[in-house]
């Protein structure tokens, strides 16, 4: 799978003192919480404006299932029909979950899905070997990526029943991670080297957006974008550390996650109320930052 549970592009991790000193730190208010599941580690991926959080649970039996944590703290577990593993990547404000599942067997079979309160629909990019769905906005635009016949990842947008490929200039592999209600898409891509680069797609006009000064550790991944244009993600900051980041009109800032392994944090989602969700090790957090 992409591994469907490895949503960063880098194969290595990292943070240097020089890099940390060169960038501002956001001022944030946090809530640290544990997702009440037994027999595994839960990793949040997305949050909507109602405070509903979605993600995956890596169970002790090696099988991964999706979860939805509601604002009252209750949790429901979801497994796609006939699947081996399931992850929920995003939940929009209409309560629609999107994600990816695979089937039992030795042949890679990752397939995207959309789950509503009344139905389940699979998403497959035409001719793709595997398809991964990352997010949907409140107007029905779905984004993700797929593995083509060249065995590389390519981004896509699915709008009004039509697929469009997303390909930053020079990309060898492209991962699409988020879309807001304005249709602005964020993700990351690799040109074949060590460092990945973040990108922003505004109605087909793609620009690179990467954390300044990061060289040689793995690069930048942009995970999600709110309707006001705040972007969250992570940057590799050293040979074995990475840190959650945000980008707004003031540029990039570190998110000072207040958990025990905060030097290895990741901001995976942001709601349209600009509430951030993420994790550091086995601990989860929400936060508002500026």
C-alpha positions as CSV (number, residue, x, y, z in Angstrom):
1,X,0.0,0.0,0.0
2,X,1.0,3.6,-0.1
3,X,1.5,2.0,2.7
4,X,-2.0,3.4,3.3
5,X,-0.7,4.1,6.8
6,X,2.4,6.0,5.8
7,X,1.1,9.4,4.5
8,X,4.5,11.1,4.5
9,X,6.7,10.8,1.5
10,X,10.0,10.6,3.2
11,X,11.9,7.5,4.0
12,X,14.0,9.2,6.7
13,X,13.3,11.6,9.5
14,X,15.0,14.8,10.9
15,X,15.6,18.5,12.7
16,X,18.7,20.6,13.2
17,X,19.3,23.4,15.7
18,X,20.0,25.8,12.9
19,X,16.7,25.0,11.2
20,X,14.8,25.3,14.4
21,X,16.3,28.7,15.2
22,X,15.6,30.0,11.7
23,X,11.9,29.7,11.9
24,X,9.2,31.3,14.2
25,X,7.1,29.2,16.6
26,X,3.3,29.6,16.6
27,X,1.4,30.7,19.7
28,X,-1.1,27.9,20.4
29,X,-3.7,26.6,22.8
30,X,-3.7,22.8,23.0
31,X,-5.8,19.9,24.2
32,X,-4.0,16.6,24.5
33,X,-6.1,13.5,24.5
34,X,-6.1,9.7,24.1
35,X,-8.5,8.0,21.8
36,X,-10.2,5.3,23.9
37,X,-9.6,2.1,21.9
38,X,-8.3,-1.2,23.3
39,X,-5.7,-3.3,21.7
40,X,-3.9,-0.8,19.5
41,X,-2.5,2.7,18.8
42,X,-4.9,5.3,17.3
43,X,-3.6,7.9,14.9
44,X,-5.8,10.9,14.1
45,X,-5.9,12.1,10.5
46,X,-8.6,14.7,10.1
47,X,-11.1,17.0,11.9
48,X,-14.2,18.8,10.8
49,X,-15.8,22.0,12.2
50,X,-17.9,20.1,14.6
51,X,-14.8,18.6,16.3
52,X,-15.3,15.1,14.9
53,X,-11.9,13.4,14.4
54,X,-11.2,10.5,12.1
55,X,-8.1,8.3,11.6
56,X,-6.9,4.8,12.1
57,X,-6.2,2.2,14.8
58,X,-3.1,0.0,14.4
59,X,-4.3,-3.0,16.3
60,X,-2.1,-5.5,18.1
61,X,-3.1,-8.2,15.7
62,X,-1.6,-6.2,12.8
63,X,-4.9,-5.2,11.2
64,X,-5.7,-1.5,10.9
65,X,-9.3,-0.2,11.2
66,X,-10.7,3.3,10.8
67,X,-12.2,5.3,13.7
68,X,-14.5,8.3,14.2
69,X,-14.2,10.2,17.5
70,X,-17.2,12.4,18.1
71,X,-17.1,15.7,20.0
72,X,-18.6,14.0,23.1
73,X,-15.6,11.6,23.2
74,X,-17.5,8.5,22.0
75,X,-15.7,6.4,19.3
76,X,-17.0,4.2,16.5
77,X,-14.8,1.8,14.6
78,X,-15.2,1.2,10.8
79,X,-14.0,-1.5,8.6
80,X,-14.7,-1.4,4.8
81,X,-16.7,-4.4,3.5
82,X,-14.5,-7.5,3.0
83,X,-11.4,-5.5,3.7
84,X,-8.2,-6.4,5.5
85,X,-7.1,-2.9,6.5
86,X,-9.1,0.4,6.5
87,X,-8.0,4.0,7.2
88,X,-10.3,7.1,7.3
89,X,-8.3,10.1,6.2
90,X,-10.9,12.9,6.3
91,X,-14.4,13.9,7.4
92,X,-16.0,16.9,5.9
93,X,-18.6,19.2,7.5
94,X,-21.5,17.1,6.0
95,X,-20.3,14.0,7.9
96,X,-18.9,12.2,4.8
97,X,-15.8,10.1,5.5
98,X,-13.1,9.4,2.9
99,X,-10.2,7.0,3.0
100,X,-8.6,3.9,1.6
101,X,-8.9,0.1,2.2
102,X,-7.2,-3.0,1.0
103,X,-8.3,-6.6,0.6
104,X,-6.8,-9.8,2.0
105,X,-4.2,-11.5,-0.2
106,X,-0.7,-11.0,-1.5
107,X,-1.6,-8.7,-4.4
108,X,-1.7,-5.0,-3.5
109,X,-5.3,-3.9,-3.7
110,X,-5.6,-0.4,-2.2
111,X,-8.9,1.3,-3.2
112,X,-10.4,4.6,-2.2
113,X,-13.8,5.0,-0.6
114,X,-16.4,7.5,0.3
115,X,-18.7,6.6,3.3
116,X,-21.9,8.5,4.1
117,X,-24.5,7.7,6.7
118,X,-26.5,5.7,4.2
119,X,-23.9,4.3,1.8
120,X,-20.4,3.2,0.8
121,X,-18.8,3.9,-2.6
122,X,-15.4,2.8,-3.9
123,X,-13.2,5.2,-5.9
124,X,-10.8,3.9,-8.5
125,X,-8.8,6.1,-10.9
126,X,-9.3,4.7,-14.4
127,X,-6.5,2.3,-15.3
128,X,-4.7,2.7,-12.0
129,X,-3.1,-0.2,-10.2
130,X,-4.1,1.2,-6.8
131,X,-6.0,4.3,-5.7
132,X,-5.8,6.3,-2.4
133,X,-8.4,8.8,-1.4
134,X,-7.3,11.6,0.9
135,X,-10.1,14.1,1.3
136,X,-13.3,15.6,0.1
137,X,-14.6,19.2,0.5
138,X,-18.2,20.2,1.2
139,X,-19.0,20.6,-2.5
140,X,-18.1,17.0,-3.4
141,X,-14.6,17.4,-4.8
142,X,-12.5,14.4,-3.9
143,X,-8.7,14.3,-4.0
144,X,-6.1,11.6,-3.6
145,X,-3.4,9.8,-5.6
146,X,-2.9,6.6,-7.5
147,X,-0.2,4.2,-8.7
148,X,0.0,4.2,-12.5
149,X,1.4,1.7,-14.9
150,X,4.8,3.3,-14.4
151,X,4.7,2.2,-10.7
152,X,4.8,5.9,-9.6
153,X,2.3,7.9,-7.6
154,X,0.2,10.6,-9.4
155,X,-2.2,13.0,-7.8
156,X,-5.9,13.4,-8.9
157,X,-9.0,15.5,-8.4
158,X,-12.4,14.0,-8.9
159,X,-15.0,16.7,-9.5
160,X,-18.5,16.3,-11.1
161,X,-17.6,12.7,-12.1
162,X,-14.5,13.8,-14.0
163,X,-10.9,12.8,-13.0
164,X,-8.1,15.3,-13.5
165,X,-4.4,14.4,-12.9
166,X,-2.3,16.6,-10.7
167,X,1.4,16.8,-11.6
168,X,3.8,19.4,-10.2
169,X,6.6,20.3,-12.5
170,X,9.4,17.9,-12.2
171,X,7.6,15.4,-10.0
172,X,8.4,11.7,-10.0
173,X,5.9,10.9,-7.3
174,X,3.0,13.1,-6.2
175,X,0.9,12.7,-3.1
176,X,-2.3,14.8,-2.7
177,X,-3.5,15.2,0.9
178,X,-6.1,17.9,1.3
179,X,-8.6,20.3,-0.4
180,X,-10.7,23.1,0.9
181,X,-14.1,24.5,-0.2
182,X,-12.4,26.9,-2.5
183,X,-10.9,24.0,-4.4
184,X,-7.4,24.7,-3.3
185,X,-5.4,21.5,-3.0
186,X,-2.2,20.7,-1.0
187,X,0.2,17.8,-0.9
188,X,3.8,16.9,-1.5
189,X,6.0,15.6,-4.3
190,X,9.3,14.0,-4.9
191,X,11.7,14.7,-7.8
192,X,13.7,11.6,-7.1
193,X,16.0,13.0,-4.4
194,X,16.0,12.8,-0.6
195,X,13.9,15.9,0.0
196,X,10.2,16.1,-0.7
197,X,8.6,19.5,-1.5
198,X,5.1,20.8,-0.6
199,X,2.8,22.2,-3.2
200,X,-0.4,24.2,-3.6
201,X,-2.7,23.7,-6.5
202,X,-5.1,26.7,-7.1
203,X,-7.4,25.7,-9.9
204,X,-4.7,24.0,-11.9
205,X,-2.0,26.6,-11.1
206,X,0.6,24.6,-9.1
207,X,3.2,26.3,-7.0
208,X,5.9,24.9,-4.7
209,X,5.6,25.7,-1.0
210,X,8.4,24.1,1.2
211,X,9.7,24.9,4.6
212,X,12.8,27.1,4.3
213,X,16.2,25.8,5.0
214,X,15.4,22.1,5.2
215,X,18.0,20.2,3.2
216,X,18.9,16.5,3.2
217,X,16.5,15.1,5.8
218,X,13.3,14.4,3.9
219,X,11.7,17.7,3.2
220,X,8.2,19.1,3.6
221,X,4.7,17.5,3.5
222,X,1.6,19.6,3.4
223,X,-1.4,17.6,4.8
224,X,-4.4,19.9,4.9
225,X,-5.8,23.4,4.2
226,X,-8.7,25.3,5.8
227,X,-11.1,27.6,4.0
228,X,-9.1,30.6,5.3
229,X,-6.0,29.2,3.7
230,X,-4.1,28.0,6.8
231,X,-2.0,25.0,5.8
232,X,-0.7,22.3,8.2
233,X,1.8,19.6,7.8
234,X,5.3,18.5,8.9
235,X,8.9,19.0,8.1
236,X,11.8,16.6,8.7
237,X,14.2,18.5,11.0
238,X,17.1,16.1,11.5
239,X,18.2,12.6,10.9
240,X,15.6,11.1,13.2
241,X,13.2,14.0,14.1
242,X,10.2,15.8,12.4
243,X,8.0,18.5,13.6
244,X,4.4,19.8,13.0
245,X,4.2,23.0,11.1
246,X,1.6,25.5,9.8
247,X,1.7,28.1,7.1
248,X,-0.5,31.2,7.0
249,X,-0.1,34.8,5.8
250,X,2.9,35.2,8.1
251,X,4.8,32.3,6.5
252,X,5.8,29.0,8.1
253,X,5.8,28.4,11.8
254,X,6.6,25.4,14.0
255,X,3.7,24.1,16.1
256,X,5.0,23.6,19.7
257,X,3.2,20.3,20.4
258,X,3.1,19.8,24.2
259,X,3.5,16.0,24.4
260,X,6.3,13.8,25.5
261,X,7.7,13.2,22.0
262,X,6.9,16.6,20.6
263,X,10.1,16.6,18.5
264,X,8.4,13.9,16.4
265,X,5.1,15.5,15.8
266,X,2.8,15.8,12.7
267,X,-0.2,18.1,12.1
268,X,-2.4,15.9,10.0
269,X,-5.6,17.9,9.6
270,X,-7.2,21.3,10.1
271,X,-10.9,22.1,10.3
272,X,-12.8,25.0,8.7
273,X,-12.8,26.5,12.2
274,X,-9.0,26.4,12.0
275,X,-8.7,23.7,14.8
276,X,-5.6,21.6,14.1
277,X,-5.4,17.9,14.8
278,X,-2.3,15.7,14.9
279,X,-0.1,13.3,16.9
280,X,3.2,12.8,18.4
281,X,4.1,9.1,19.1
282,X,1.0,7.5,20.6
283,X,-0.4,10.8,21.9
284,X,-3.0,13.0,20.0
285,X,-3.7,16.7,20.2
286,X,-6.0,19.4,18.9
287,X,-4.9,23.0,18.9
288,X,-5.7,26.5,17.7
289,X,-2.6,28.6,16.7
290,X,-1.7,31.9,15.3
